[in-house]
Amino acid sequence: VVVDTDETAAVLLRELQRANAGRVTFMPLNRLRPGPDPAYPQSDDVIPIISRLKFAEHLRPAFVQATGPPRGVVRGADMR
C-alpha cells in the first residue's frame, strides 16, 4: 500500500494490529529512493512496462520500485 509518509504507515499499522486485521506492506513515498528509471533494452520489439502505466507523477518512485528491474512487454501484446 502506497502512503505519503512513514508516520501514516505507522498509524495504519497500529490500527491493523488493534483490529487483528492481518498484514500489509507499506511503501511510504518519503522513504522510497528507487534512483533513476532503469535502462531498458533498445529494441523495436520491447516497450518499457512503466511507459504503459498511467499514474500521477508524484507516485513515480512507487511505480519504479514496484516494477523493479527492467521489464518490458512485446510490442503488439494486448495491454488491456
N, C-alpha and C positions, 0 to 999 in steps of 0.2 A: 504494500500500500504506500503510495507516494504521499508524503505530508510536507508541510512547509518547513518545519524545524524539528530538531530532536526533542524540544520541550513538548511539542504537540504529540509526538510519538510516545513520550513518557506518560502523558496524561491518558492517552488512549490505551496504552498497555496496562496501566493501573486499573482502568475500567474493565478491560477484558479479564484481568485476573480476579477482580472483585466479583464479576458475574460468572466466573469459571466458564468463559465462552470460547476457550480454545486458544490457538496460537496464530500469529500472523507476523510476517516480516515487514518492517517499515523501511522506507527509503526517504530519509529526511533530505530535502533539497539543499539545506545549508551544509550538509556533510558530504554530498556527492562531489567527487573530483575525478570524473572519468577521463580528463585530458582531451586532446583534440579528437575530432572524428577520426575513426580508423581509416587507414589507406585500403581502398577497395581495388580488386583486380581491374585493370583497364581492358575491358572486352565488350564487344557489341552484344554478347550473349548473356551478360550479367548486369543486373541493376541492384544497387545497394538497397537493402530492405528498408533502411531508415528513410530513404528518399520516397518511399511509397506510403509512409505513415503520416497522418495528419495530427498535429499536436501544437499547443501553444509553445512559443519559443522558450519561455522560461522553464518549460518541462524538459528541454533537450537533454540536460545531464542525466535524467532518469531514463530516457529512451536510449541514449548512447550506452549507458551501463547495462540496461536490460537486454539490448541486442548483442552485447558482448563483442567478441572478436568479429572480424568481417564476415558478414553473412550476406548472401545475395539470392536473388531469385532468377530463374531462367526467363529470359525475355519471352513474352507470349504466354506465360503461365497465367491461369485465371487468378486474379488478385482480389476477387470479391469475397 
